Amino acid sequence: MAPEAPLEQTDHGLAPRADGGWLVVNAREARWRDRPGRGKSLPLTGWSDEECETYFAQLGVAVLVLEPGEPIGMYHLEADAEGFLVLSGEGLLIVEGGERPLRQWDYFHCPPRTDHMIVGAGDGRCVVLAVGSRQFMATPEWGGYVADETARRHGAGVERDTNDAAEAYARFEESKPARYRDGWLPG
């Protein structure tokens, strides 16, 4: 029988203790990240690489809150499949060099090895639920950042292809732990 993972109160919200198990946590009470220039992130299945690989090795789940013009990350492809559901607001999907507007309840299925990124759009916040397999996450075959003019035009592109996350994200400040603030999530 799988045990319940105890939650511990941190300065930035509730977090699962590092002993695994099933859990239930409310998004407004959980620990968040402030990612300057890339919005707010609630990594529901692990904050650190070690936590992800040890306790949440199969499936990654995150809620992302973007202001207009903020990308979730840098334009890339992954060896694993991903899925993105727009819970509120508007986004811009950059996929395979093209653009496609996203609105509430649009779902983007991203097969393995598909160049992609989502950028906040419209007049207000865009809230996205992101889900992805982690089969290749900690391997050299994970994927890579892809140079693309459309992505660069929207502040989500690298100058040259690279597999180095530090290089791809060099222009952004480090993510910081954050406690949820009213208004980040709708309702």
TITOR-785226 format. One record per residue (C-alpha): residue in one letter; residue number from 1; x, y negated, z negated. Coordinates in nm, 2 decimals. Example, Ala and Ser with C-alpha at 12.3 -4.5 7.8 and 13.67 -1.06 7.14 Angstrom:
a / 1 / 1.23 / 0.45 / -0.78
s / 2 / 1.37 / 0.11 / -0.71
END
This chain:
m / 1 / 0.00 / 0.00 / 0.00
a / 2 / 0.14 / -0.34 / 0.10
p / 3 / 0.18 / -0.58 / -0.19
e / 4 / 0.06 / -0.94 / -0.20
a / 5 / 0.35 / -1.19 / -0.16
p / 6 / 0.35 / -1.43 / -0.45
l / 7 / 0.34 / -1.80 / -0.36
e / 8 / 0.56 / -2.05 / -0.54
q / 9 / 0.51 / -2.42 / -0.57
t / 10 / 0.80 / -2.62 / -0.42
d / 11 / 0.84 / -2.99 / -0.40
h / 12 / 0.70 / -2.97 / -0.04
g / 13 / 0.40 / -2.73 / -0.09
l / 14 / 0.34 / -2.36 / -0.14
a / 15 / 0.59 / -2.11 / 0.00
p / 16 / 0.59 / -1.73 / 0.00
r / 17 / 0.85 / -1.59 / -0.23
a / 18 / 1.12 / -1.40 / -0.04
d / 19 / 0.99 / -1.05 / -0.13
g / 20 / 0.76 / -0.99 / 0.16
g / 21 / 0.40 / -0.86 / 0.16
w / 22 / 0.07 / -1.00 / 0.27
l / 23 / -0.03 / -1.35 / 0.19
v / 24 / -0.30 / -1.62 / 0.22
v / 25 / -0.20 / -1.99 / 0.21
n / 26 / -0.40 / -2.30 / 0.30
a / 27 / -0.23 / -2.52 / 0.56
r / 28 / -0.29 / -2.84 / 0.36
e / 29 / -0.12 / -2.68 / 0.05
a / 30 / 0.17 / -2.51 / 0.24
r / 31 / 0.52 / -2.65 / 0.29
w / 32 / 0.56 / -2.85 / 0.61
r / 33 / 0.85 / -3.00 / 0.81
d / 34 / 0.89 / -3.35 / 0.94
r / 35 / 1.07 / -3.33 / 1.27
p / 36 / 1.15 / -3.69 / 1.37
g / 37 / 1.06 / -3.73 / 1.74
r / 38 / 0.91 / -3.38 / 1.75
g / 39 / 0.61 / -3.42 / 1.51
k / 40 / 0.52 / -3.22 / 1.21
s / 41 / 0.55 / -2.85 / 1.18
l / 42 / 0.39 / -2.59 / 0.95
p / 43 / 0.60 / -2.27 / 1.01
l / 44 / 0.36 / -2.02 / 0.86
t / 45 / 0.59 / -1.72 / 0.92
g / 46 / 0.93 / -1.84 / 0.80
w / 47 / 1.13 / -2.15 / 0.76
s / 48 / 1.49 / -2.03 / 0.80
d / 49 / 1.63 / -1.78 / 1.05
e / 50 / 1.70 / -1.54 / 0.76
e / 51 / 1.34 / -1.57 / 0.63
c / 52 / 1.20 / -1.51 / 0.98
e / 53 / 1.42 / -1.22 / 1.06
t / 54 / 1.38 / -1.05 / 0.72
y / 55 / 1.01 / -1.10 / 0.64
f / 56 / 0.84 / -1.21 / 0.96
a / 57 / 1.04 / -1.03 / 1.22
q / 58 / 0.76 / -0.94 / 1.47
l / 59 / 0.54 / -1.25 / 1.50
g / 60 / 0.60 / -1.62 / 1.47
v / 61 / 0.31 / -1.85 / 1.39
a / 62 / 0.32 / -2.23 / 1.35
v / 63 / 0.09 / -2.53 / 1.34
l / 64 / 0.23 / -2.84 / 1.52
v / 65 / 0.11 / -3.19 / 1.49
l / 66 / 0.23 / -3.42 / 1.77
e / 67 / 0.18 / -3.79 / 1.83
p / 68 / 0.16 / -3.91 / 2.19
g / 69 / 0.49 / -3.85 / 2.36
e / 70 / 0.63 / -3.61 / 2.10
p / 71 / 0.74 / -3.27 / 2.24
i / 72 / 0.71 / -2.95 / 2.04
g / 73 / 1.07 / -2.88 / 2.14
m / 74 / 1.30 / -2.89 / 2.44
y / 75 / 1.19 / -2.74 / 2.77
h / 76 / 1.30 / -2.37 / 2.77
l / 77 / 1.22 / -2.02 / 2.85
e / 78 / 1.21 / -1.72 / 2.62
a / 79 / 1.24 / -1.35 / 2.66
d / 80 / 0.94 / -1.31 / 2.44
a / 81 / 0.57 / -1.40 / 2.51
e / 82 / 0.41 / -1.70 / 2.34
g / 83 / 0.07 / -1.85 / 2.32
f / 84 / -0.05 / -2.20 / 2.24
l / 85 / -0.40 / -2.31 / 2.15
v / 86 / -0.49 / -2.68 / 2.13
l / 87 / -0.69 / -2.72 / 1.81
s / 88 / -0.75 / -3.10 / 1.85
g / 89 / -0.64 / -3.39 / 2.06
e / 90 / -0.47 / -3.38 / 2.40
g / 91 / -0.14 / -3.25 / 2.52
l / 92 / 0.06 / -3.23 / 2.84
l / 93 / 0.19 / -2.89 / 2.94
i / 94 / 0.51 / -2.89 / 3.14
v / 95 / 0.53 / -2.55 / 3.30
e / 96 / 0.76 / -2.42 / 3.58
g / 97 / 0.84 / -2.78 / 3.67
g / 98 / 0.48 / -2.90 / 3.70
e / 99 / 0.24 / -3.08 / 3.47
r / 100 / -0.10 / -2.98 / 3.34
p / 101 / -0.32 / -3.18 / 3.10
l / 102 / -0.44 / -2.99 / 2.79
r / 103 / -0.74 / -3.07 / 2.58
q / 104 / -0.91 / -2.93 / 2.27
w / 105 / -0.96 / -2.55 / 2.29
d / 106 / -0.73 / -2.50 / 2.59
y / 107 / -0.52 / -2.19 / 2.56
f / 108 / -0.18 / -2.15 / 2.73
h / 109 / -0.06 / -1.80 / 2.76
c / 110 / 0.32 / -1.81 / 2.83
p / 111 / 0.46 / -1.48 / 2.97
p / 112 / 0.82 / -1.40 / 2.90
r / 113 / 1.08 / -1.60 / 3.10
t / 114 / 0.84 / -1.89 / 3.19
d / 115 / 0.99 / -2.24 / 3.17
h / 116 / 0.76 / -2.45 / 2.95
m / 117 / 0.70 / -2.72 / 2.68
i / 118 / 0.40 / -2.91 / 2.54
v / 119 / 0.41 / -3.29 / 2.47
g / 120 / 0.15 / -3.48 / 2.27
a / 121 / -0.07 / -3.70 / 2.50
g / 122 / -0.37 / -3.92 / 2.49
d / 123 / -0.45 / -4.18 / 2.22
g / 124 / -0.41 / -3.97 / 1.90
r / 125 / -0.27 / -3.67 / 1.74
c / 126 / -0.25 / -3.33 / 1.92
v / 127 / -0.27 / -3.03 / 1.69
v / 128 / -0.14 / -2.70 / 1.84
l / 129 / -0.14 / -2.34 / 1.71
a / 130 / 0.17 / -2.16 / 1.84
v / 131 / 0.22 / -1.79 / 1.83
g / 132 / 0.51 / -1.59 / 1.96
s / 133 / 0.67 / -1.25 / 1.96
r / 134 / 1.01 / -1.23 / 1.79
q / 135 / 1.14 / -0.92 / 1.96
f / 136 / 1.44 / -1.10 / 2.11
m / 137 / 1.46 / -1.40 / 1.87
a / 138 / 1.79 / -1.32 / 1.71
t / 139 / 1.97 / -1.18 / 2.02
p / 140 / 2.18 / -1.34 / 2.29
e / 141 / 1.90 / -1.25 / 2.53
w / 142 / 1.65 / -1.48 / 2.35
g / 143 / 1.62 / -1.73 / 2.65
g / 144 / 1.76 / -2.07 / 2.71
y / 145 / 1.70 / -2.44 / 2.76
v / 146 / 1.64 / -2.53 / 3.13
a / 147 / 1.73 / -2.86 / 3.30
d / 148 / 1.42 / -3.00 / 3.46
e / 149 / 1.34 / -3.36 / 3.59
t / 150 / 0.98 / -3.34 / 3.48
a / 151 / 1.07 / -3.24 / 3.13
r / 152 / 1.34 / -3.51 / 3.11
r / 153 / 1.09 / -3.77 / 3.22
h / 154 / 0.87 / -3.68 / 2.92
g / 155 / 1.16 / -3.67 / 2.67
a / 156 / 1.16 / -3.29 / 2.65
g / 157 / 1.44 / -3.19 / 2.88
v / 158 / 1.81 / -3.12 / 2.86
e / 159 / 2.07 / -3.26 / 3.10
r / 160 / 2.21 / -2.92 / 3.19
d / 161 / 2.11 / -2.55 / 3.13
t / 162 / 2.23 / -2.43 / 2.79
n / 163 / 2.17 / -2.15 / 2.54
d / 164 / 2.30 / -2.37 / 2.26
a / 165 / 2.02 / -2.51 / 2.03
a / 166 / 2.26 / -2.77 / 1.87
e / 167 / 2.34 / -2.91 / 2.22
a / 168 / 1.97 / -2.91 / 2.33
y / 169 / 1.85 / -3.09 / 2.01
a / 170 / 2.16 / -3.32 / 1.96
r / 171 / 1.95 / -3.64 / 2.01
f / 172 / 1.70 / -3.55 / 1.73
e / 173 / 1.74 / -3.60 / 1.36
e / 174 / 1.74 / -3.29 / 1.14
s / 175 / 1.41 / -3.16 / 1.03
k / 176 / 1.32 / -3.25 / 0.67
p / 177 / 1.09 / -3.07 / 0.43
a / 178 / 0.76 / -3.25 / 0.39
r / 179 / 0.44 / -3.22 / 0.19
y / 180 / 0.12 / -3.23 / 0.39
r / 181 / -0.04 / -3.58 / 0.42
d / 182 / -0.41 / -3.64 / 0.47
g / 183 / -0.49 / -3.70 / 0.84
w / 184 / -0.24 / -3.47 / 0.99
l / 185 / -0.50 / -3.20 / 1.04
p / 186 / -0.86 / -3.27 / 1.17
g / 187 / -1.16 / -3.23 / 0.94
END
